[in-house]
Amino acid sequence: MTFESLKSHLEDKGVTLVAVSKTKPVDTIQAVYDQGQRIFGENRAQEMAEKQPQLPYDIEWHMIGHLQRNKVKYIAPFVSLIHSIDSMRLLRAVNKEALANGRVIDVLLQFKIAEEESKYGLEIDQFISDFNALDSELSGVRFRGVMGMASFVNDEKQVRGEFRTLKSYFNRLKQDIFRNDDFDVISMGMSGDYQIAIEEGSTMVRIGSLIFGPRNT
Ligand SMILES: *Cc1c(COP(=O)(O)O)cnc(C)c1O
C-alpha cells in the first residue's frame, strides 16, 4: 500500500494517523512530511529530542513508548501528546515538567489489554481508585483519552476482544471521570492490526513499518 492510499483511507474513516518514525533518520521523516504527514511518533525520549530541532517546527511529536520519569525533561518543552502514561508516578512527573515549562501537556492513559505479560500499562480499577485519591490537581496535564496495544498474535478474535476492552475502559472513564469534550482519543492499532482496531472504535492509529518498511535496528 502506498502512503497516499493509507492516508486517504484513514481520512475517509476519520482516523488520525501517527507515523511511527522510531529508528528512522531525519531525511526519511522529511520525505513523509513532504507528502503531507504532520504527526510523528517516537518511543525514545532522547531520539525524539535529537530529531525535533532538525525537522520542521509544525510537526506534532507523539511519545508512544515507555517513558522513564527522568527522561520527561527532554521532551516536555515540545511534545504534543504522550500516549504512554503507564503509572501514577509518571503522570506526576509529566505534570511537574509541564508546569516547569509553562505548558499543559496532552496525555493518554495506557492500559494493559494484552494477555502477554511483558506489556506496560495501567489497570483500570487501580487507576480509578488512585486517581480519585489524588490530593493535587495536575493542572499541567490534559487528559485526552486512552491507548493500548493488543497481543502480537494471529488470533483475530483475541485481538478484537482486547481492543474492545480498551474501548470499554474509555467509555467508563468518560462516563465516570473525564466528562468533557477533550477526552476523545482512543489510540489503538498498528501496522498489523489497525483495520481491526478501527472496526472496534479506534480514533488514532500508530503505524510504522507499513509506511517506513522494516525498522533499522
Ligand atoms: C513501534 C510501535 C508502533 C508501530 O509499530 P508497527 O508495527 O511498525 O506499525 C506502534 N505503537 C507502539 C507503542 C510502538 O512502539
The ligand as an SDF file (V2000), in Angstrom:
LIG
                    3D

 15 15  0  0  0  0  0  0  0  0999 V2000
    6.7020    0.6160   17.1120 C   0  0  0  0  0  0  0  0  0  0  0  0
    5.3610    0.9350   17.6560 C   0  0  0  0  0  0  0  0  0  0  0  0
    4.2400    1.0530   16.8190 C   0  0  0  0  0  0  0  0  0  0  0  0
    4.2840    0.8320   15.3180 C   0  0  0  0  0  0  0  0  0  0  0  0
    4.5290   -0.4930   15.0170 O   0  0  0  0  0  0  0  0  0  0  0  0
    4.3880   -1.0640   13.5200 P   0  0  0  0  0  0  0  0  0  0  0  0
    4.0420   -2.4780   13.7110 O   0  0  0  0  0  0  0  0  0  0  0  0
    5.7030   -0.8460   12.8660 O   0  0  0  0  0  0  0  0  0  0  0  0
    3.3070   -0.2920   12.8480 O   0  0  0  0  0  0  0  0  0  0  0  0
    3.0390    1.3960   17.3990 C   0  0  0  0  0  0  0  0  0  0  0  0
    2.9140    1.6050   18.7200 N   0  0  0  0  0  0  0  0  0  0  0  0
    3.9620    1.4930   19.5520 C   0  0  0  0  0  0  0  0  0  0  0  0
    3.7610    1.7310   21.0080 C   0  0  0  0  0  0  0  0  0  0  0  0
    5.2150    1.1490   19.0530 C   0  0  0  0  0  0  0  0  0  0  0  0
    6.2590    1.0430   19.8990 O   0  0  0  0  0  0  0  0  0  0  0  0
  1  2  1  0
  2  3  1  0
  2 14  2  0
  3  4  1  0
  3 10  2  0
  4  5  1  0
  5  6  1  0
  6  7  2  0
  6  8  1  0
  6  9  1  0
 10 11  1  0
 11 12  2  0
 12 13  1  0
 12 14  1  0
 14 15  1  0
M  END
$$$$
